[in-house]
């Protein structure tokens, strides 16, 4: 902790937290390593490991936020560049780089999720200071280079195994659903083709690439849980919490004590409520998170916005204009001569259409 304070000038609490996490990680490694346990230098091995992690953290700290992220991204790009494209022949350099960027975006989310697990941090933890960011970047580099045992006593770096899977499962002409990669592809194939669910996945994982607005993320998670509990859907709330922990379908079934058929039914019921939450109950909050609120024309380009308006009925267009005036839904219902439920249904259809247009453009 003393070295962290001397080199970073960060607060005592931040330095203590980072130092504690480094100590816990080193202790865990030493306890699990047969080589270290068999040696007579356990204490020296631990000190050396701790010092390496400290120096790696300080290395990224000295680079600064922007340069540190660029340095890590460049390093990981060099590692996976050929592996992702080795089976597709020659491609334009920029196309290759774009595809590698897609892969790494998902890998950063996976690394953040694993950092939270191993450091026993909250599900919504994200680095908020330069020291915490440096700690995460250092972990991400180590996580990428972890050796995974393979048959015939061989091993491979974890990030290369992830790149192989990415290249085999997602050919260039298919839309790459980054969030499903971050979640371990635990959604079924139907989910991955569902244009609405492709965007709703951003509710389940943070946008680690740009260090998300944690307060807004926390609010959405809390609101979704409150929404489910208020409708006596506690099993859906439990399922949502387990999904946030990035557990596999098998792990979720074991924890909840259900079989695969019941888990599929629970997943469909959760999707139903999540979509209702997104389009009706807290649509403003969700669209703000997705940077697709009414001030941004629901995230549509000028051409897409025009296409949307051309597909709306006169009544839906009137509802849209009144929503842009931030009028209460009950007042909108009175002005368009509909019941509250009918007005909500028309607004639901309008938002769904906008999302489908936007998703079609992305894919």
URLINKA-V833826 format. One record per pair of residues at least 6 apart in sequence whose ideal C-beta (glycine too) atoms are under 6 Angstrom apart, sorted by the first residue. I is the first residue (numbers start at 1). J is the second residue. Records with the same first field share a line. If there is no record, write none. Layout:
I = J / J
This chain:
1 = 15 / 16 / 19
4 = 15 / 19
5 = 15
7 = 58
8 = 61 / 131
10 = 131
14 = 129 / 131
18 = 135
21 = 119
22 = 50 / 53
26 = 46 / 49 / 50
30 = 36 / 46
36 = 42 / 45
56 = 138
57 = 134 / 135 / 138
60 = 68 / 134 / 137 / 138
61 = 134
63 = 71
65 = 130 / 133
68 = 137
72 = 137 / 141
76 = 104 / 144
77 = 100
79 = 159
80 = 163
81 = 100
83 = 160 / 163
84 = 100 / 103 / 163 / 167
85 = 91 / 96
87 = 167
102 = 176
103 = 166
105 = 178 / 209
106 = 178 / 181 / 182
108 = 208 / 209
109 = 182 / 205 / 208
110 = 182
111 = 140 / 143
112 = 208
113 = 246
115 = 139
116 = 125
123 = 244
124 = 217 / 218
126 = 206 / 211 / 212 / 214
127 = 133 / 136
144 = 159
145 = 157
146 = 158
147 = 155
148 = 156 / 158 / 161
149 = 155
150 = 156
170 = 176
175 = 363
177 = 192 / 198
179 = 201 / 205
180 = 187 / 192
182 = 205
186 = 248 / 249
191 = 197
195 = 356 / 359
196 = 355
198 = 359
200 = 274
203 = 220
204 = 243
206 = 212 / 217
216 = 289
220 = 289
223 = 282
224 = 277
225 = 237
227 = 277 / 281
228 = 236 / 237
229 = 237
236 = 269 / 270 / 273
239 = 266 / 270
242 = 252
253 = 263
278 = 286
279 = 348 / 351
280 = 344 / 348
287 = 293
292 = 298 / 299
294 = 324
297 = 305
298 = 354
299 = 358
300 = 358
304 = 357
308 = 354 / 357
315 = 336
316 = 346 / 350
318 = 336
319 = 332 / 346 / 347
322 = 332
330 = 340
332 = 343
333 = 340 / 343
